[in-house]
Amino acid sequence: MAEILSKVALTLEYDGTAYAGWQYQENADTVQRQIEMACHNLFGETVRVRGASRTDAGVHARGQVVAFDSPRPFPADKLPSALNWHLPGDIRVSKACLVPGDFNPVTWAKGKIYSYYIFHRRQAPAIGGKYCWHISRELDLAAMNKAASYLLGTHDFASFQAAGSAVVNTVRTLRHLFCRKHKDWLVITCIGDGFLYNMVRIVAGTLVEFGMWKYPPEHMGTIISARDRCAAGPTAPARGLFLQRVLYRPSLDSYQRL
C-alpha cells in the first residue's frame, strides 16, 4: 500500500519567461499561483505553498524548493506525475520527498547556487536566446575572475542590492564566485548563504564591466566599501539567471523520495 503524504517538499524547474516571478500577485500570473492552482485541482482544497526563493520576473529555476501540508491523503508515489498533469509545460515537479512537519524551505536553507548565462559571440543565438544575456564585445575572463575574488567571504553587499527592498541587514557570505567559458557560453556561478534583492544580477552586470576593462580588478574593493548601489554596474537581464539549487543540511536527498 502506498504511503500517505503529510509534509511535502517539491523540487521545481521552470522557465520564468511567462511569469511575474515566483511570489503570488493579485493581478499577474506567477509560478506560486500555478503551483497552488495545481494543488487545488489535485486535492480539491485550497493549498498554500512556500518557496525557498522569491525568483524575480523572467528568472528561471532548475532547483526551486517549495513545501506544503497535504490537505488529504494521497498516494505519495504518484504525486509528481499527478501535479505535473495539472501544471503548464513550462513548470515541472522534478522531485518530491516527505519532510519533517516543521520543515521550512526558507529558514532550513543553508545556501543557494545561482548560475548566470552569457552568450558571448558577435552574433546573437538563434536558439536559447530566452535563457541568456547576449554580449558581442570582447570580455577578459581573467579580469572578471580576479574582480570576483574580492567578493568572496563575508561583506556588506549594499552596493549590490536593488532599490525597493525592505532588508536592513545587507551582510552576506559568498562561498564561491567564478566565471568559466565553454565555446560561446560564459557562465557565472555564485554560491552563498543568502542573497539580496537582484544581487546576483547586479554582480553579473558588474563583472561584465570588469571584463570590458571599464575598471581594473582591484576597484571591486572600492565598490564594496561604498555600500552604494550607484557604485556597482548595471543589473544584468533576468533571462540569463537560473536558480540551480537550494542547499539543506541534511540534504533533501536524505529524505524519502516520492
C-alpha positions in Angstrom: 0.0 0.0 0.0 1.4 3.4 -1.0 2.4 5.7 1.9 0.2 8.7 2.6 1.6 12.2 2.4 2.0 14.7 5.2 4.5 17.5 4.9 5.9 17.5 1.4 8.9 19.3 -0.3 8.9 19.6 -4.0 11.8 20.5 -6.2 10.7 22.5 -9.2 12.2 23.5 -12.5 10.6 26.3 -14.5 11.0 28.6 -17.4 10.3 32.0 -15.9 9.7 33.9 -19.2 5.9 34.0 -19.0 5.7 34.7 -15.2 5.9 37.8 -13.0 8.2 35.9 -10.7 7.7 33.3 -8.0 5.6 35.0 -5.5 1.8 35.3 -5.7 0.5 38.6 -7.1 -3.2 39.7 -7.3 -3.1 40.8 -11.0 -0.3 38.8 -12.5 0.5 35.2 -13.2 3.2 33.7 -11.1 4.8 30.3 -10.5 3.4 30.1 -7.0 -0.1 30.8 -8.4 0.3 27.9 -10.9 1.6 25.5 -8.2 -1.3 26.4 -5.8 -3.8 26.0 -8.6 -2.4 22.6 -9.5 -2.6 21.5 -5.8 -6.2 22.8 -5.6 -7.1 20.9 -8.7 -5.5 17.7 -7.4 -6.7 17.8 -3.8 -9.9 19.7 -4.2 -8.9 22.1 -1.5 -7.0 25.4 -1.1 -3.3 24.7 -0.6 -0.7 27.3 0.4 2.9 26.6 -0.7 6.0 28.3 0.4 9.1 28.7 -1.8 12.7 28.9 -0.8 13.5 31.7 -3.2 11.4 34.6 -4.5 12.8 34.5 -8.0 12.0 37.7 -10.0 10.0 38.1 -13.2 11.7 36.3 -16.1 14.2 34.3 -13.9 14.4 30.5 -14.3 14.9 27.7 -11.9 16.3 24.2 -12.0 16.1 23.6 -8.3 13.5 25.8 -6.6 12.2 24.1 -3.4 8.7 24.5 -2.1 6.8 22.9 0.8 3.2 22.4 1.8 1.0 20.3 4.1 -1.1 17.8 2.2 -4.8 18.6 3.0 -5.9 15.0 2.5 -4.5 11.5 2.0 -2.8 10.9 -1.4 -0.5 8.1 -2.6 3.0 9.5 -2.3 4.5 7.7 -5.2 2.0 9.4 -7.6 2.4 13.0 -6.5 5.0 14.4 -9.0 3.2 13.0 -12.0 -0.2 14.0 -10.7 0.8 17.6 -10.1 2.6 17.8 -13.5 -0.7 16.8 -15.1 -2.2 20.0 -13.8 0.7 22.3 -14.5 1.6 24.1 -17.7 4.5 22.7 -19.7 7.0 25.4 -18.5 6.7 24.3 -14.9 7.6 20.8 -13.7 7.9 19.0 -10.4 11.2 17.2 -10.9 11.4 15.6 -7.4 9.3 15.3 -4.2 10.0 14.0 -0.8 8.5 13.6 2.7 10.0 16.0 5.2 9.6 16.7 8.9 6.5 18.5 10.0 8.4 21.7 11.0 10.3 21.9 7.7 10.5 25.4 6.3 12.1 25.8 2.9 13.3 29.3 3.8 14.7 29.0 7.3 16.1 25.5 6.8 18.1 26.5 3.8 21.9 26.8 4.3 22.6 28.4 0.9 21.7 28.7 -2.7 23.5 28.2 -6.0 22.8 30.5 -8.9 24.2 30.5 -12.4 24.1 33.4 -14.8 24.5 32.6 -18.6 26.1 34.9 -21.1 26.2 34.1 -24.8 29.5 35.6 -25.9 29.7 35.9 -29.6 29.3 38.7 -32.2 26.1 37.3 -33.5 23.1 36.6 -31.2 22.0 33.0 -30.9 19.1 31.6 -32.9 18.3 29.1 -30.2 18.3 29.7 -26.4 18.1 33.5 -26.5 15.4 33.5 -23.8 17.9 32.0 -21.4 21.0 34.2 -21.7 22.4 37.7 -22.0 23.9 38.2 -25.4 27.2 40.2 -25.3 29.1 40.8 -28.5 32.0 42.8 -27.1 35.3 41.2 -26.0 35.4 40.1 -22.4 38.5 39.4 -20.3 37.7 36.2 -18.4 40.8 36.5 -16.2 39.9 40.1 -15.2 36.4 39.0 -14.3 37.6 36.2 -12.1 40.2 38.5 -10.4 37.4 41.0 -9.7 35.1 38.2 -8.4 37.8 37.2 -5.9 37.2 40.4 -4.0 33.6 39.5 -3.4 34.4 36.1 -1.7 33.8 35.9 2.0 31.5 37.9 4.3 30.9 41.5 3.2 28.2 44.2 3.4 26.7 43.9 -0.1 24.6 47.0 0.0 26.2 48.1 -3.3 24.7 45.0 -4.9 21.1 45.4 -3.7 18.4 46.9 -5.9 16.1 49.7 -4.6 12.8 48.7 -3.2 14.0 46.1 -0.7 13.0 46.3 3.0 16.0 44.3 4.1 18.0 46.1 6.8 21.0 43.7 7.2 22.9 43.6 3.9 25.7 41.5 5.1 26.0 38.2 3.3 28.6 35.5 2.7 29.7 34.3 -0.7 31.4 30.9 -0.6 32.2 30.6 -4.3 32.0 33.0 -7.3 33.7 32.2 -10.6 33.4 32.6 -14.3 34.1 29.9 -16.8 33.7 29.7 -20.6 32.9 26.9 -22.9 32.8 27.8 -26.6 30.3 30.7 -26.9 28.9 30.3 -23.4 30.2 32.2 -20.4 28.7 31.1 -17.0 29.0 33.0 -13.7 28.3 30.6 -10.8 27.5 32.1 -7.4 27.2 30.1 -4.2 26.2 31.9 -1.0 24.3 31.7 2.3 21.7 34.1 1.0 21.2 36.9 -1.5 19.8 40.4 -1.5 17.2 41.7 -4.0 18.7 41.4 -7.5 22.1 40.7 -6.0 23.3 38.0 -8.4 22.2 40.0 -11.5 24.0 43.1 -10.2 27.1 41.1 -9.5 26.9 39.7 -13.1 26.4 43.1 -14.6 29.3 44.5 -12.6 31.7 41.6 -13.5 30.9 42.2 -17.2 32.1 45.8 -16.8 35.4 44.5 -15.4 35.5 42.1 -18.3 35.3 45.1 -20.6 38.1 46.7 -18.6 36.0 49.6 -17.5 37.8 49.2 -14.2 40.9 47.3 -13.0 40.0 44.3 -10.9 41.1 45.9 -7.6 38.4 48.5 -8.0 35.9 45.9 -6.8 37.1 46.6 -3.3 36.1 50.2 -3.7 32.6 49.2 -4.9 32.1 47.0 -1.9 33.2 49.6 0.6 31.0 52.3 -1.0 27.8 50.5 0.2 26.0 52.4 -2.6 24.1 50.8 -5.5 25.3 53.6 -7.8 28.9 52.4 -7.3 28.2 49.0 -8.9 27.5 48.1 -12.5 24.1 47.5 -14.3 21.6 44.9 -13.4 22.0 42.0 -15.9 18.8 40.9 -17.7 16.6 38.5 -15.8 16.5 35.9 -18.6 20.1 34.8 -18.0 19.6 33.9 -14.3 18.9 30.3 -13.1 18.3 29.2 -9.5 20.2 25.9 -9.7 19.9 24.5 -6.2 18.8 25.3 -2.7 21.2 23.7 -0.1 20.0 22.0 3.0 21.7 20.0 5.8 20.8 17.2 5.8 20.2 17.2 2.0 16.7 16.7 0.7 18.1 13.6 -1.0 18.4 12.1 2.5 14.6 12.1 3.0 12.2 9.6 1.5 11.9 10.2 -2.3 8.4 10.0 -3.7 
